[in-house]
Amino acid sequence: MTTDTHDDTTDDARTDGGTATADDAGSETPSMSGPATGRVARAKVVFWRVMQNRFAMFGLVVVLLLLFTAIFADFIAPYAPAEQNYSALKQPPSLAHPFGTDQYGRDVFSRVVYGSRYAVFLGVVIVGIEMLLGVTLGLVAGYYGGLVESTIMRVVDIALSMPALVLALAIAGMLGGGLFPLIVAVSLVGWRGFARLVRGDVKSVMEEEYIDSAEAAGLSDFRTITRYVLPNAASSIIVYATLTIPTVILWSAGLSFLGMGVQPPKPEWGAILAAGRGEIDSAWWIATFPGLAIMVTVIGFNGLGDGLRDALDPRQVR
């Protein structure tokens, strides 16, 4: 995936590299309409490929529906997520309560709807932190190489040698339960994959001729990395991030289920599922519907990520 992504963007990068070299040397800057047009055409091809992938379209619909639900939860949910009704304890699904009520008389549908906000928030924030750490270290390791690369990658190898579940539980346990410990625990587990991915991409990009041209033109390391190296690794990062979000949602729900994440009565899907596990015989709906929400969300993000990976792979012909 990595090498093919770079091949697909090499022509534009070479053109950009030539433009930067001439510009920094004081020569006349050529028109950028050609590369810009090429990027637009490539974006259309990628969009068309995603549209042709039914699994990707299903994933896109699920993701858009999740975002819509999270944004408009106040209007979609018929009740407040913590509103209790002791006259309607453990009521089965009905018109008044589509997903039934829990052991405290709270509307399960409203709690699942508000839980989408935690899923979106945790997915975006945690993956953003993982990208910040992993992409930065991967760029530095791949660009500078030598001792810098060896040191960073040995740290990554040591981190990868620790079982992810044990590491996350240990970090969450030391920090105590709550939203912030959950974010820290999952973030410190997931950055390792980004670092290895980006380091491999950068090593491949560094072999291209336009990198030598940029260095010969006297561009700074920061400008070379941000203008030429990072854009050529962007497609791989985007795909990997899309495929990482469902993993983050699963990890977050799992830690909350174990009592080390978001704490009750906050309507997080894992916490709702944990609260209903003891009522599975008498009130199956309490744990079933948040579990289905997690499952559909994970499948949706995986479908969208797979579709983006195929669309950005130049070997895929549809």
C-alpha positions as CSV (number, residue, x, y, z in Angstrom):
1,M,0.0,0.0,0.0
2,T,2.8,2.4,0.9
3,T,4.8,2.2,-2.3
4,D,1.8,2.3,-4.5
5,T,0.5,5.4,-2.9
6,H,3.8,7.2,-3.5
7,D,3.8,6.0,-7.2
8,D,0.4,7.5,-7.6
9,T,1.5,10.9,-6.4
10,T,5.0,11.0,-7.7
11,D,4.3,13.0,-10.9
12,D,2.6,15.8,-9.0
13,A,5.3,15.8,-6.4
14,R,8.1,16.0,-9.0
15,T,6.3,18.9,-10.6
16,D,6.0,20.6,-7.2
17,G,9.6,19.9,-6.5
18,G,10.7,21.5,-9.8
19,T,8.6,24.6,-9.0
20,A,10.0,25.0,-5.5
21,T,13.6,24.7,-6.8
22,A,13.1,27.3,-9.4
23,D,11.3,29.6,-7.0
24,D,13.9,29.3,-4.3
25,A,16.7,29.9,-6.8
26,G,15.0,33.2,-7.9
27,S,13.8,31.9,-11.3
28,E,10.5,32.4,-12.9
29,T,7.7,30.4,-11.2
30,P,5.8,28.2,-13.7
31,S,2.1,28.0,-13.7
32,M,0.5,25.6,-11.1
33,S,-2.6,25.0,-13.1
34,G,-1.3,21.7,-14.4
35,P,-0.6,20.1,-11.0
36,A,-3.7,21.6,-9.5
37,T,-5.8,20.1,-12.4
38,G,-4.1,16.8,-11.9
39,R,-5.0,16.7,-8.2
40,V,-8.6,17.5,-9.0
41,A,-8.8,14.8,-11.6
42,R,-7.2,12.3,-9.2
43,A,-9.7,13.3,-6.5
44,K,-12.5,12.6,-8.9
45,V,-11.1,9.2,-9.7
46,V,-10.8,8.3,-6.0
47,F,-14.3,9.5,-5.4
48,W,-15.6,7.4,-8.3
49,R,-13.8,4.3,-7.0
50,V,-15.3,4.8,-3.6
51,M,-18.8,5.2,-5.1
52,Q,-18.4,1.9,-7.0
53,N,-17.5,0.1,-3.8
54,R,-20.7,-1.0,-2.0
55,F,-19.0,-1.8,1.2
56,A,-17.4,1.6,1.2
57,M,-20.7,3.3,0.5
58,F,-22.3,1.4,3.4
59,G,-19.5,2.6,5.6
60,L,-19.9,6.2,4.4
61,V,-23.6,6.1,5.2
62,V,-22.9,4.7,8.7
63,V,-20.3,7.4,9.4
64,L,-22.5,10.2,8.2
65,L,-25.4,8.9,10.2
66,L,-23.2,8.7,13.3
67,L,-22.0,12.3,12.8
68,F,-25.6,13.4,12.3
69,T,-26.7,11.6,15.4
70,A,-23.9,13.0,17.5
71,I,-24.5,16.6,16.3
72,F,-28.3,16.6,16.7
73,A,-28.6,14.3,19.7
74,D,-30.6,16.9,21.6
75,F,-33.3,16.9,18.9
76,I,-33.3,13.1,18.2
77,A,-33.4,11.8,21.7
78,P,-36.9,11.9,23.2
79,Y,-35.6,12.0,26.8
80,A,-32.6,13.3,28.7
81,P,-30.0,10.5,29.0
82,A,-30.0,10.6,32.8
83,E,-33.8,11.1,33.2
84,Q,-35.2,8.4,35.5
85,N,-38.7,7.1,35.6
86,Y,-39.3,4.7,38.5
87,S,-42.8,3.8,37.1
88,A,-41.2,2.4,33.9
89,L,-38.4,0.2,35.2
90,K,-37.0,-2.3,32.7
91,Q,-39.8,-1.8,30.2
92,P,-39.3,-3.7,26.9
93,P,-39.1,-1.9,23.6
94,S,-42.3,0.0,22.8
95,L,-43.5,3.1,20.9
96,A,-42.8,5.3,24.0
97,H,-39.3,3.7,24.5
98,P,-38.0,2.2,21.2
99,F,-35.1,0.5,22.9
100,G,-36.9,-0.1,26.2
101,T,-35.8,1.3,29.6
102,D,-33.1,0.2,32.0
103,Q,-33.2,-0.8,35.7
104,Y,-33.4,2.9,36.6
105,G,-36.2,3.8,34.2
106,R,-33.9,5.6,31.8
107,D,-34.7,5.5,28.1
108,V,-32.1,3.2,26.4
109,F,-32.6,4.8,23.0
110,S,-31.8,8.3,24.3
111,R,-28.7,7.0,26.1
112,V,-27.5,5.2,22.9
113,V,-28.1,8.4,20.9
114,Y,-26.1,10.5,23.3
115,G,-23.5,7.8,23.4
116,S,-22.7,8.6,19.8
117,R,-21.1,11.8,21.0
118,Y,-18.7,9.9,23.1
119,A,-17.8,7.6,20.2
120,V,-17.2,10.5,17.8
121,F,-15.3,12.6,20.4
122,L,-13.1,9.7,21.6
123,G,-12.4,8.5,18.0
124,V,-11.4,12.0,16.8
125,V,-9.4,13.1,19.8
126,I,-7.5,9.8,20.5
127,V,-6.7,9.2,16.8
128,G,-5.5,12.8,16.6
129,I,-3.2,12.4,19.5
130,E,-1.9,9.1,18.0
131,M,-1.2,10.8,14.7
132,L,0.5,13.7,16.3
133,L,2.9,11.4,18.2
134,G,3.3,8.6,15.6
135,V,3.5,10.7,12.5
136,T,6.0,13.2,14.0
137,L,8.3,10.4,15.2
138,G,7.9,8.5,11.9
139,L,8.8,11.6,9.9
140,V,11.9,12.4,12.0
141,A,13.1,8.8,11.9
142,G,12.6,8.3,8.2
143,Y,14.0,11.7,7.1
144,Y,17.2,11.8,9.2
145,G,18.0,8.1,9.4
146,G,21.1,7.0,11.1
147,L,21.3,7.2,14.9
148,V,18.1,9.2,15.1
149,E,16.2,6.5,13.2
150,S,17.7,3.7,15.2
151,T,16.9,5.3,18.5
152,I,13.3,6.1,17.7
153,M,12.6,2.7,16.1
154,R,14.1,0.9,19.1
155,V,11.7,2.9,21.3
156,V,8.9,1.8,19.0
157,D,10.0,-1.8,19.1
158,I,10.1,-1.8,22.9
159,A,6.6,-0.3,23.0
160,L,5.3,-2.9,20.5
161,S,6.8,-5.7,22.6
162,M,4.3,-4.8,25.3
163,P,0.8,-6.4,24.9
164,A,-1.6,-3.7,23.9
165,L,-4.3,-4.8,26.3
166,V,-2.0,-5.1,29.3
167,L,-0.4,-1.7,28.5
168,A,-3.8,0.0,28.2
169,L,-5.1,-1.6,31.4
170,A,-2.0,-0.7,33.3
171,I,-2.0,3.0,32.2
172,A,-5.8,3.3,32.9
173,G,-5.4,1.6,36.3
174,M,-2.6,3.9,37.4
175,L,-4.5,7.0,36.3
176,G,-7.8,5.8,37.6
177,G,-11.1,5.7,35.8
178,G,-12.5,8.6,33.8
179,L,-12.5,10.2,30.4
180,F,-9.0,11.7,30.6
181,P,-7.3,8.4,31.8
182,L,-9.1,6.6,29.0
183,I,-7.8,9.1,26.4
184,V,-4.3,8.8,27.7
185,A,-4.3,5.0,27.9
186,V,-5.6,4.4,24.4
187,S,-3.4,7.1,22.8
188,L,-0.3,5.6,24.3
189,V,-1.1,2.3,22.8
190,G,-2.1,3.4,19.3
191,W,0.7,5.8,18.3
192,R,3.2,2.9,17.6
193,G,1.4,1.8,14.4
194,F,1.5,5.3,12.9
195,A,5.2,5.6,13.6
196,R,6.1,2.4,11.8
197,L,3.9,3.2,8.9
198,V,5.1,6.8,8.3
199,R,8.7,5.8,8.8
200,G,8.4,3.3,6.0
201,D,6.6,5.8,3.7
202,V,9.3,8.4,4.3
203,K,12.1,6.0,3.5
204,S,10.5,5.3,0.2
205,V,9.9,9.0,-0.6
206,M,13.5,9.9,0.3
207,E,14.7,7.9,-2.7
208,E,12.9,10.1,-5.2
209,E,14.8,12.6,-7.3
210,Y,12.7,15.6,-6.3
211,I,13.9,15.3,-2.7
212,D,17.5,15.6,-4.0
213,S,16.4,18.7,-6.0
214,A,14.8,20.3,-3.0
215,E,18.0,19.7,-0.9
216,A,20.2,21.0,-3.7
217,A,18.0,24.2,-3.8
218,G,18.8,24.8,-0.2
219,L,15.4,24.2,1.3
220,S,15.3,23.8,5.1
221,D,14.5,20.4,6.5
222,F,11.2,21.6,7.9
223,R,10.1,22.9,4.5
224,T,11.2,19.8,2.7
225,I,9.3,17.6,5.1
226,T,6.1,19.6,5.2
227,R,6.0,20.4,1.4
228,Y,7.3,17.2,-0.2
229,V,7.7,14.3,2.3
230,L,4.5,14.6,4.3
231,P,2.1,15.1,1.4
232,N,3.4,11.9,-0.3
233,A,2.6,10.0,2.9
234,A,-0.7,11.6,3.5
235,S,-2.9,9.1,1.7
236,S,-1.5,6.2,3.7
237,I,-2.0,8.2,6.9
238,I,-5.6,9.0,6.1
239,V,-6.4,5.4,5.3
240,Y,-4.7,4.1,8.4
241,A,-6.4,6.7,10.6
242,T,-9.8,5.7,9.2
243,L,-9.1,2.1,10.0
244,T,-7.8,3.1,13.4
245,I,-11.0,4.9,14.5
246,P,-13.1,1.7,14.9
247,T,-10.3,0.2,17.0
248,V,-10.2,3.2,19.2
249,I,-14.0,3.0,19.7
250,L,-13.7,-0.7,20.6
251,W,-10.9,0.0,23.0
252,S,-12.8,2.9,24.6
253,A,-15.9,0.8,25.0
254,G,-13.9,-2.1,26.4
255,L,-12.2,-0.1,29.0
256,S,-15.4,1.6,30.0
257,F,-17.0,-1.9,30.2
258,L,-14.3,-2.9,32.6
259,G,-14.9,0.2,34.7
260,M,-11.6,1.9,33.7
261,G,-13.1,4.4,31.2
262,V,-16.1,6.7,31.2
263,Q,-18.0,6.2,34.4
264,P,-21.7,5.8,34.9
265,P,-24.2,7.5,34.6
266,K,-22.6,9.0,31.5
267,P,-24.2,7.5,28.4
268,E,-21.1,5.9,26.9
269,W,-21.8,2.7,24.9
270,G,-19.4,0.6,26.8
271,A,-20.7,1.8,30.2
272,I,-24.3,1.3,29.1
273,L,-23.4,-2.3,28.0
274,A,-21.7,-2.9,31.4
275,A,-24.7,-1.7,33.3
276,G,-26.9,-4.1,31.4
277,R,-24.8,-7.2,31.6
278,G,-26.3,-8.2,34.9
279,E,-29.8,-7.8,33.5
280,I,-29.4,-9.9,30.3
281,D,-31.8,-12.5,31.4
282,S,-34.7,-10.2,32.4
283,A,-33.9,-7.1,30.3
284,W,-31.9,-8.2,27.2
285,W,-32.4,-4.9,25.4
286,I,-30.3,-2.9,27.9
287,A,-27.1,-4.4,26.7
288,T,-28.1,-5.5,23.2
289,F,-28.7,-2.1,21.6
290,P,-25.5,-0.4,22.7
291,G,-23.7,-3.5,21.6
292,L,-25.3,-3.3,18.1
293,A,-24.4,0.4,17.9
294,I,-20.7,-0.5,18.6
295,M,-20.8,-3.3,16.0
296,V,-22.5,-1.2,13.2
297,T,-20.1,1.7,13.8
298,V,-17.0,-0.5,13.7
299,I,-18.2,-2.2,10.5
300,G,-19.0,1.1,8.9
301,F,-15.6,2.7,9.6
302,N,-13.9,-0.5,8.4
303,G,-15.9,-0.4,5.2
304,L,-15.0,3.2,4.5
305,G,-11.3,2.6,5.3
306,D,-11.2,-0.4,3.0
307,G,-12.8,1.6,0.3
308,L,-10.4,4.4,0.6
309,R,-7.4,2.0,0.6
310,D,-8.6,0.4,-2.6
311,A,-9.4,3.8,-4.2
312,L,-6.0,5.2,-3.4
313,D,-4.2,2.0,-4.7
314,P,-3.3,2.6,-8.3
315,R,-3.3,-1.2,-8.9
316,Q,-7.0,-1.3,-8.2
317,V,-8.9,-1.0,-11.5
318,R,-12.7,-1.0,-11.4
